[in-house]
């Protein structure tokens, strides 16, 4: 989507929103779990486990049901009630995550044959490498819809799959001769959960660990996977931040043009507007902001 009034407000004439709410469960997580759960079924699994703040759990529950897997989901205490209701309606067994949830999921995976449908990165324990392949489709769609590769691709980042998966797609398109470039991949986070930006700012050898306190629950993790750095370093990308107030303002801007996005999804728009004001983006650039999920959930 290209919305002129929003672009004027942000200060980028060629800003495009990749709006993911039209996916079946309302977020880009459908891409991940459509692949992840299909592979789980093909590998012979009957049970799956996930730790989620909401969107991923709803998508996992839908595709687990479609593929005949039983899902156990652990949710963040602040996960919206509507997300929990959807998971249960789709057949998932839902519990609130406690301190030892990572160890509990690891035990289910290693000792009781559960399929781990969590993030690609190893920072949260058991995981699988398949779901992130579904995010390559974002690169294919963006390139086809624009008729070219954007100069920058900005995504909200926590675990890192949303940045790494599309980057892999852009890289593979170039290798196949379908595109001649890869966009600069930009990690967008809240200042209140800034582990990627802090890692680069402080020149750390491993991903920083922070204490997140952000309205953007979906990207409110304390750390993420090294795959984030692979995408940033492999594309000449950057790590940008927005304040909590800037994120909430960007939510309002999007709502005024008919895009009801959750806080995490508005973060790339907020970070872009800040980068433009600070002179870090040229007005001539073609930029895509990944708006990952609808903000329709109730608390």
C-alpha positions in Angstrom: 0.0 0.0 0.0 1.2 3.5 -0.8 -0.7 6.2 1.1 0.2 9.7 0.1 -1.0 11.5 3.3 0.9 9.0 5.5 4.0 9.4 3.3 3.8 13.2 3.6 3.6 12.9 7.4 6.6 10.5 7.5 8.5 12.6 5.0 9.1 9.8 2.5 7.4 10.1 -0.9 8.1 6.4 -1.8 7.1 4.6 1.4 5.1 1.4 0.9 3.4 -0.6 3.6 3.4 -4.4 3.4 0.1 -4.9 5.2 -0.1 -8.4 6.6 -3.5 -8.4 8.4 -5.3 -9.9 5.4 -3.6 -13.3 6.2 -6.1 -15.9 7.6 -5.5 -15.3 11.3 -4.7 -11.6 11.0 -0.9 -11.5 11.0 2.3 -12.5 9.1 2.7 -15.5 11.4 0.4 -17.4 9.0 3.3 -17.6 6.6 5.6 -19.1 9.3 3.1 -21.7 10.6 1.7 -22.7 7.2 5.2 -24.1 6.5 6.2 -25.1 10.0 3.1 -27.2 10.8 3.0 -28.8 7.3 6.6 -30.0 7.8 5.7 -31.2 11.3 3.0 -33.4 9.9 5.3 -34.7 7.1 7.9 -35.6 9.8 5.3 -37.6 11.6 4.7 -35.4 14.7 1.4 -35.5 16.5 2.0 -33.0 19.2 3.5 -29.5 19.1 4.5 -26.8 21.6 4.8 -23.0 21.4 5.6 -20.0 23.6 3.8 -16.9 22.3 2.6 -13.4 23.0 -0.5 -14.0 20.8 -0.3 -13.7 17.0 2.1 -16.7 16.6 0.0 -18.8 18.9 -3.2 -18.1 17.0 -1.6 -18.9 13.7 0.1 -22.0 15.2 -3.3 -23.2 16.5 -5.0 -22.8 13.1 -2.3 -24.7 11.1 -1.9 -27.3 13.8 -5.6 -28.0 13.5 -5.4 -28.1 9.7 -2.5 -30.6 9.8 -3.9 -32.8 12.6 -1.4 -31.8 15.4 -2.3 -31.2 19.0 -0.9 -27.9 20.2 0.2 -26.8 23.7 0.6 -23.1 23.9 2.2 -21.0 26.7 1.1 -17.4 26.6 2.6 -14.2 28.0 0.5 -12.9 31.0 -0.4 -9.8 29.0 -1.6 -11.7 25.9 -5.0 -10.3 24.8 -8.0 -12.4 25.8 -9.2 -12.5 22.2 -5.9 -14.2 21.2 -6.3 -16.8 23.9 -9.9 -17.4 22.9 -8.9 -18.0 19.3 -6.2 -20.5 20.3 -8.6 -22.5 22.4 -11.4 -22.3 19.8 -8.9 -23.8 17.4 -8.2 -26.7 19.7 -5.0 -25.6 21.5 -4.3 -26.3 25.2 -3.4 -22.8 26.5 -1.5 -22.0 29.8 0.1 -18.9 31.1 3.9 -19.0 30.9 5.9 -19.1 34.1 9.5 -18.7 34.9 10.5 -22.3 33.9 8.6 -22.4 30.6 11.7 -22.8 28.4 12.8 -25.8 30.3 9.3 -27.3 30.2 9.1 -26.9 26.4 12.6 -28.4 26.1 11.5 -31.4 28.1 8.4 -31.9 26.0 10.5 -31.7 22.8 13.4 -33.9 23.9 11.6 -36.5 26.1 8.0 -36.6 24.9 8.3 -36.1 21.1 6.7 -32.7 20.8 7.4 -30.6 17.7 8.9 -27.2 18.6 7.1 -24.6 16.5 9.0 -21.6 18.0 11.5 -19.1 16.6 14.4 -20.1 14.3 16.9 -18.7 16.8 18.4 -20.8 19.6 18.0 -18.0 22.2 14.7 -19.5 23.5 15.8 -23.2 23.5 14.1 -25.8 21.3 13.2 -24.5 17.8 12.8 -25.6 14.2 14.4 -24.1 11.0 11.4 -24.6 8.8 8.8 -21.9 9.5 11.2 -19.0 8.7 11.2 -20.3 5.1 7.6 -19.1 4.9 8.8 -15.5 5.3 10.7 -15.7 2.1 7.3 -15.2 0.3 7.3 -11.6 1.6 10.4 -10.9 -0.5 8.8 -12.4 -3.5 5.5 -10.5 -3.1 7.2 -7.2 -2.4 9.4 -7.5 -5.5 6.5 -8.5 -7.7 4.2 -5.9 -6.4 6.7 -3.1 -6.7 8.2 -4.4 -9.9 11.6 -3.9 -8.3 13.5 -4.5 -5.1 13.1 -1.7 -2.5 16.1 0.2 -1.3 15.3 -0.5 2.3 13.1 -3.1 4.0 12.1 -2.2 7.6 10.6 -4.7 10.0 9.7 -4.9 13.7 12.2 -7.2 15.3 12.3 -9.4 18.4 13.4 -13.0 17.7 14.6 -12.0 14.3 12.6 -14.2 11.9 10.7 -11.2 10.4 14.0 -9.7 9.2 16.0 -12.8 8.5 13.3 -14.7 6.4 12.6 -11.9 3.9 16.4 -11.2 3.7 16.9 -14.9 2.7 14.2 -14.4 0.1 15.8 -11.4 -1.4 19.2 -13.1 -1.4 17.8 -16.1 -3.2 16.0 -14.0 -5.8 19.3 -12.4 -6.6 21.1 -15.7 -6.8 18.4 -17.0 -9.2 18.7 -13.9 -11.4 15.2 -12.7 -10.6 16.5 -9.5 -9.0 19.8 -7.6 -9.2 20.0 -6.3 -5.7 19.1 -6.9 -2.0 17.5 -4.1 0.1 19.2 -2.8 3.2 17.5 -4.7 6.0 16.5 -2.4 8.9 15.7 -3.7 12.4 13.1 -1.5 14.1 12.6 -1.7 17.9 11.3 0.3 20.8 13.8 2.2 22.9 12.3 0.1 25.8 13.4 -3.2 24.2 16.5 -2.2 22.3 18.8 -5.2 22.3 19.6 -5.1 18.6 20.5 -1.4 18.6 22.5 -1.8 21.8 24.4 -4.7 20.4 25.6 -2.5 17.5 26.1 0.6 19.5 28.3 -1.1 22.0 30.1 -3.4 19.5 29.1 -6.6 21.4 30.2 -10.0 20.2 26.9 -11.6 21.3 23.3 -10.2 21.2 22.7 -7.9 24.2 20.2 -8.8 26.9 17.8 -6.1 28.1 14.8 -5.7 30.5 11.9 -4.9 28.1 9.1 -2.6 29.2 7.2 -1.7 26.1 3.7 -1.2 24.8 4.8 -3.2 21.7 4.3 -6.6 23.4 5.1 -8.6 20.2 8.6 -7.2 20.1 9.1 -6.9 23.9 11.6 -9.8 24.3 14.9 -9.4 26.2 17.1 -10.7 23.4 17.0 -12.3 20.0 18.7 -14.6 17.6 22.1 -14.1 15.8 20.2 -14.4 12.5 19.3 -10.7 13.0 22.9 -9.7 12.6 23.2 -12.0 9.5 20.5 -10.0 7.8 21.8 -6.6 8.8 25.4 -7.3 8.1 24.7 -9.2 4.9 22.7 -6.3 3.5 24.5 -3.2 4.8 21.5 -2.6 7.0 20.9 -0.8 10.2 19.2 -1.0 13.6 16.8 1.8 14.3 14.7 2.8 17.4 11.6 4.7 18.2 10.4 5.9 21.6 7.2 4.6 23.2 5.5 7.9 22.4 6.6 7.8 18.8 5.2 4.2 18.4 1.8 5.2 19.8 1.8 8.3 17.5 2.5 6.1 14.5 -0.4 3.8 15.5 -2.6 6.9 15.4 -1.2 8.0 12.0 -2.0 4.5 10.6 -5.5 4.5 12.1 -6.2 7.8 10.4 -5.7 6.3 7.0 -7.6 3.1 7.8 -4.8 0.8 9.0 -5.6 -0.6 12.5 -2.2 -1.9 13.5 -0.9 -3.2 16.8 2.0 -1.3 18.5 4.7 -3.6 17.3 3.5 -3.3 13.7 3.6 0.4 13.8 7.2 0.5 15.0 8.8 0.5 11.6 6.7 3.6 10.6 7.7 5.3 13.9 11.4 4.5 13.4 11.3 5.6 9.8 9.8 9.0 10.6 12.5 9.5 13.2 15.2 8.5 10.8 13.9 10.9 8.2 13.9 13.8 10.7 17.5 12.9 11.7 18.6 12.9 8.0 19.4 9.2 7.9 17.2 8.4 4.9 17.2 10.0 1.5 13.8 11.2 0.2 14.6 9.4 -3.1 14.6 6.0 -1.5 12.0 3.3 -2.2 11.2 2.0 1.3 9.0 -0.9 2.5 7.7 -1.0 6.0 6.4 -4.4 7.2 3.2 -3.9 9.1 2.9 -7.3 10.6 -0.5 -7.6 12.4 -3.9 -6.1 12.9 -4.5 -4.3 16.2 -8.0 -5.6 16.7 -7.2 -7.7 19.8 -8.8 -6.8 23.1 -7.0 -6.8 26.4 
